[in-house]
């Protein structure tokens, strides 16, 4: 899924199918039945260059910012992987990406 979107550091889009497949599989591996994303279809669209955070497109316009744990099985605590869900990519950009960019760039 390609987005025409102004990504701000440290976020960057992922267009590589191999990376998308690998990180989507990792997310599925980590999700337990009590997790907020359990049963959701999630497609990787971006990553943070400085952490293990990834941005996934959910059904509808929603997106989820997820801090992957790299566990090889479902997390026993459904709070992990840490996840924030936004109603749209624009909401995420305004409420998460832009403030982070300003904080890291000293603006």
C-alpha positions as CSV (number, residue, x, y, z in Angstrom):
1,X,0.0,0.0,0.0
2,X,1.7,3.2,-1.1
3,X,0.9,6.5,0.6
4,X,1.5,10.0,-0.7
5,X,2.4,11.5,2.6
6,X,5.0,13.8,4.2
7,X,6.9,11.5,6.6
8,X,8.9,13.3,9.3
9,X,12.1,11.9,10.9
10,X,12.5,9.4,12.5
11,X,9.6,7.8,10.6
12,X,10.0,6.4,7.1
13,X,7.7,4.5,4.7
14,X,8.1,0.8,4.0
15,X,7.5,-0.2,0.4
16,X,9.6,-3.4,0.4
17,X,7.3,-6.5,0.4
18,X,9.9,-8.7,2.2
19,X,10.1,-6.3,5.1
20,X,6.3,-5.9,5.2
21,X,5.8,-9.6,5.3
22,X,8.4,-10.1,8.0
23,X,7.1,-7.4,10.3
24,X,3.5,-8.3,9.8
25,X,4.4,-11.9,10.8
26,X,6.3,-10.6,13.8
27,X,3.3,-8.6,15.0
28,X,1.0,-11.7,14.6
29,X,3.6,-13.7,16.6
30,X,3.5,-11.3,19.5
31,X,-0.2,-10.7,19.8
32,X,-2.1,-12.6,22.5
33,X,-5.8,-13.2,22.6
34,X,-6.3,-10.3,25.1
35,X,-4.4,-7.7,23.0
36,X,-6.2,-4.8,21.4
37,X,-5.0,-5.9,17.9
38,X,-6.0,-9.5,18.3
39,X,-8.0,-10.5,15.3
40,X,-7.2,-7.3,13.4
41,X,-5.7,-7.3,9.9
42,X,-2.6,-5.1,10.0
43,X,-0.5,-4.0,7.1
44,X,2.9,-2.4,7.7
45,X,3.3,1.1,6.3
46,X,6.2,2.7,8.1
47,X,8.9,2.3,10.8
48,X,10.8,4.5,13.1
49,X,14.6,4.5,12.5
50,X,15.5,5.0,16.1
51,X,13.3,2.4,17.9
52,X,11.4,-0.9,17.3
53,X,8.2,1.1,16.6
54,X,6.2,0.3,13.4
55,X,3.0,1.8,12.0
56,X,0.3,-0.5,10.7
57,X,-2.8,0.2,8.6
58,X,-5.8,-1.4,10.1
59,X,-9.2,-2.0,8.5
60,X,-10.9,1.3,7.6
61,X,-8.8,4.4,8.0
62,X,-7.4,3.4,11.4
63,X,-3.6,3.0,12.1
64,X,-1.8,1.5,15.0
65,X,1.6,2.5,16.2
66,X,3.2,-0.6,17.8
67,X,6.4,-1.1,19.8
68,X,7.5,-4.6,18.7
69,X,9.1,-6.7,21.4
70,X,10.7,-9.3,19.1
71,X,9.4,-12.1,21.3
72,X,9.1,-15.5,19.4
73,X,5.7,-16.2,20.9
74,X,2.6,-14.3,22.1
75,X,3.3,-11.8,24.8
76,X,1.8,-13.2,28.1
77,X,0.8,-9.6,29.1
78,X,-1.8,-8.2,26.7
79,X,-0.4,-4.7,27.2
80,X,2.5,-5.8,25.0
81,X,3.4,-5.1,22.3
82,X,2.6,-1.5,23.4
83,X,0.0,-0.1,20.9
84,X,-1.6,3.2,20.2
85,X,-4.6,3.2,17.8
86,X,-5.5,6.3,15.9
87,X,-8.7,6.9,13.8
88,X,-6.7,8.0,10.8
89,X,-3.2,8.5,9.4
90,X,-3.8,12.3,9.6
91,X,-4.7,12.0,13.3
92,X,-1.5,10.0,14.0
93,X,0.6,12.5,12.0
94,X,-0.8,15.4,14.0
95,X,-0.8,13.7,17.5
96,X,2.2,11.4,17.4
97,X,4.6,11.9,14.4
98,X,4.7,15.8,14.4
99,X,5.2,16.2,18.1
100,X,7.9,13.5,18.2
101,X,9.7,15.2,15.2
102,X,9.6,18.6,17.0
103,X,10.9,17.1,20.2
104,X,13.8,15.3,18.5
105,X,14.7,18.2,16.2
106,X,14.5,20.8,19.0
107,X,11.9,22.9,17.3
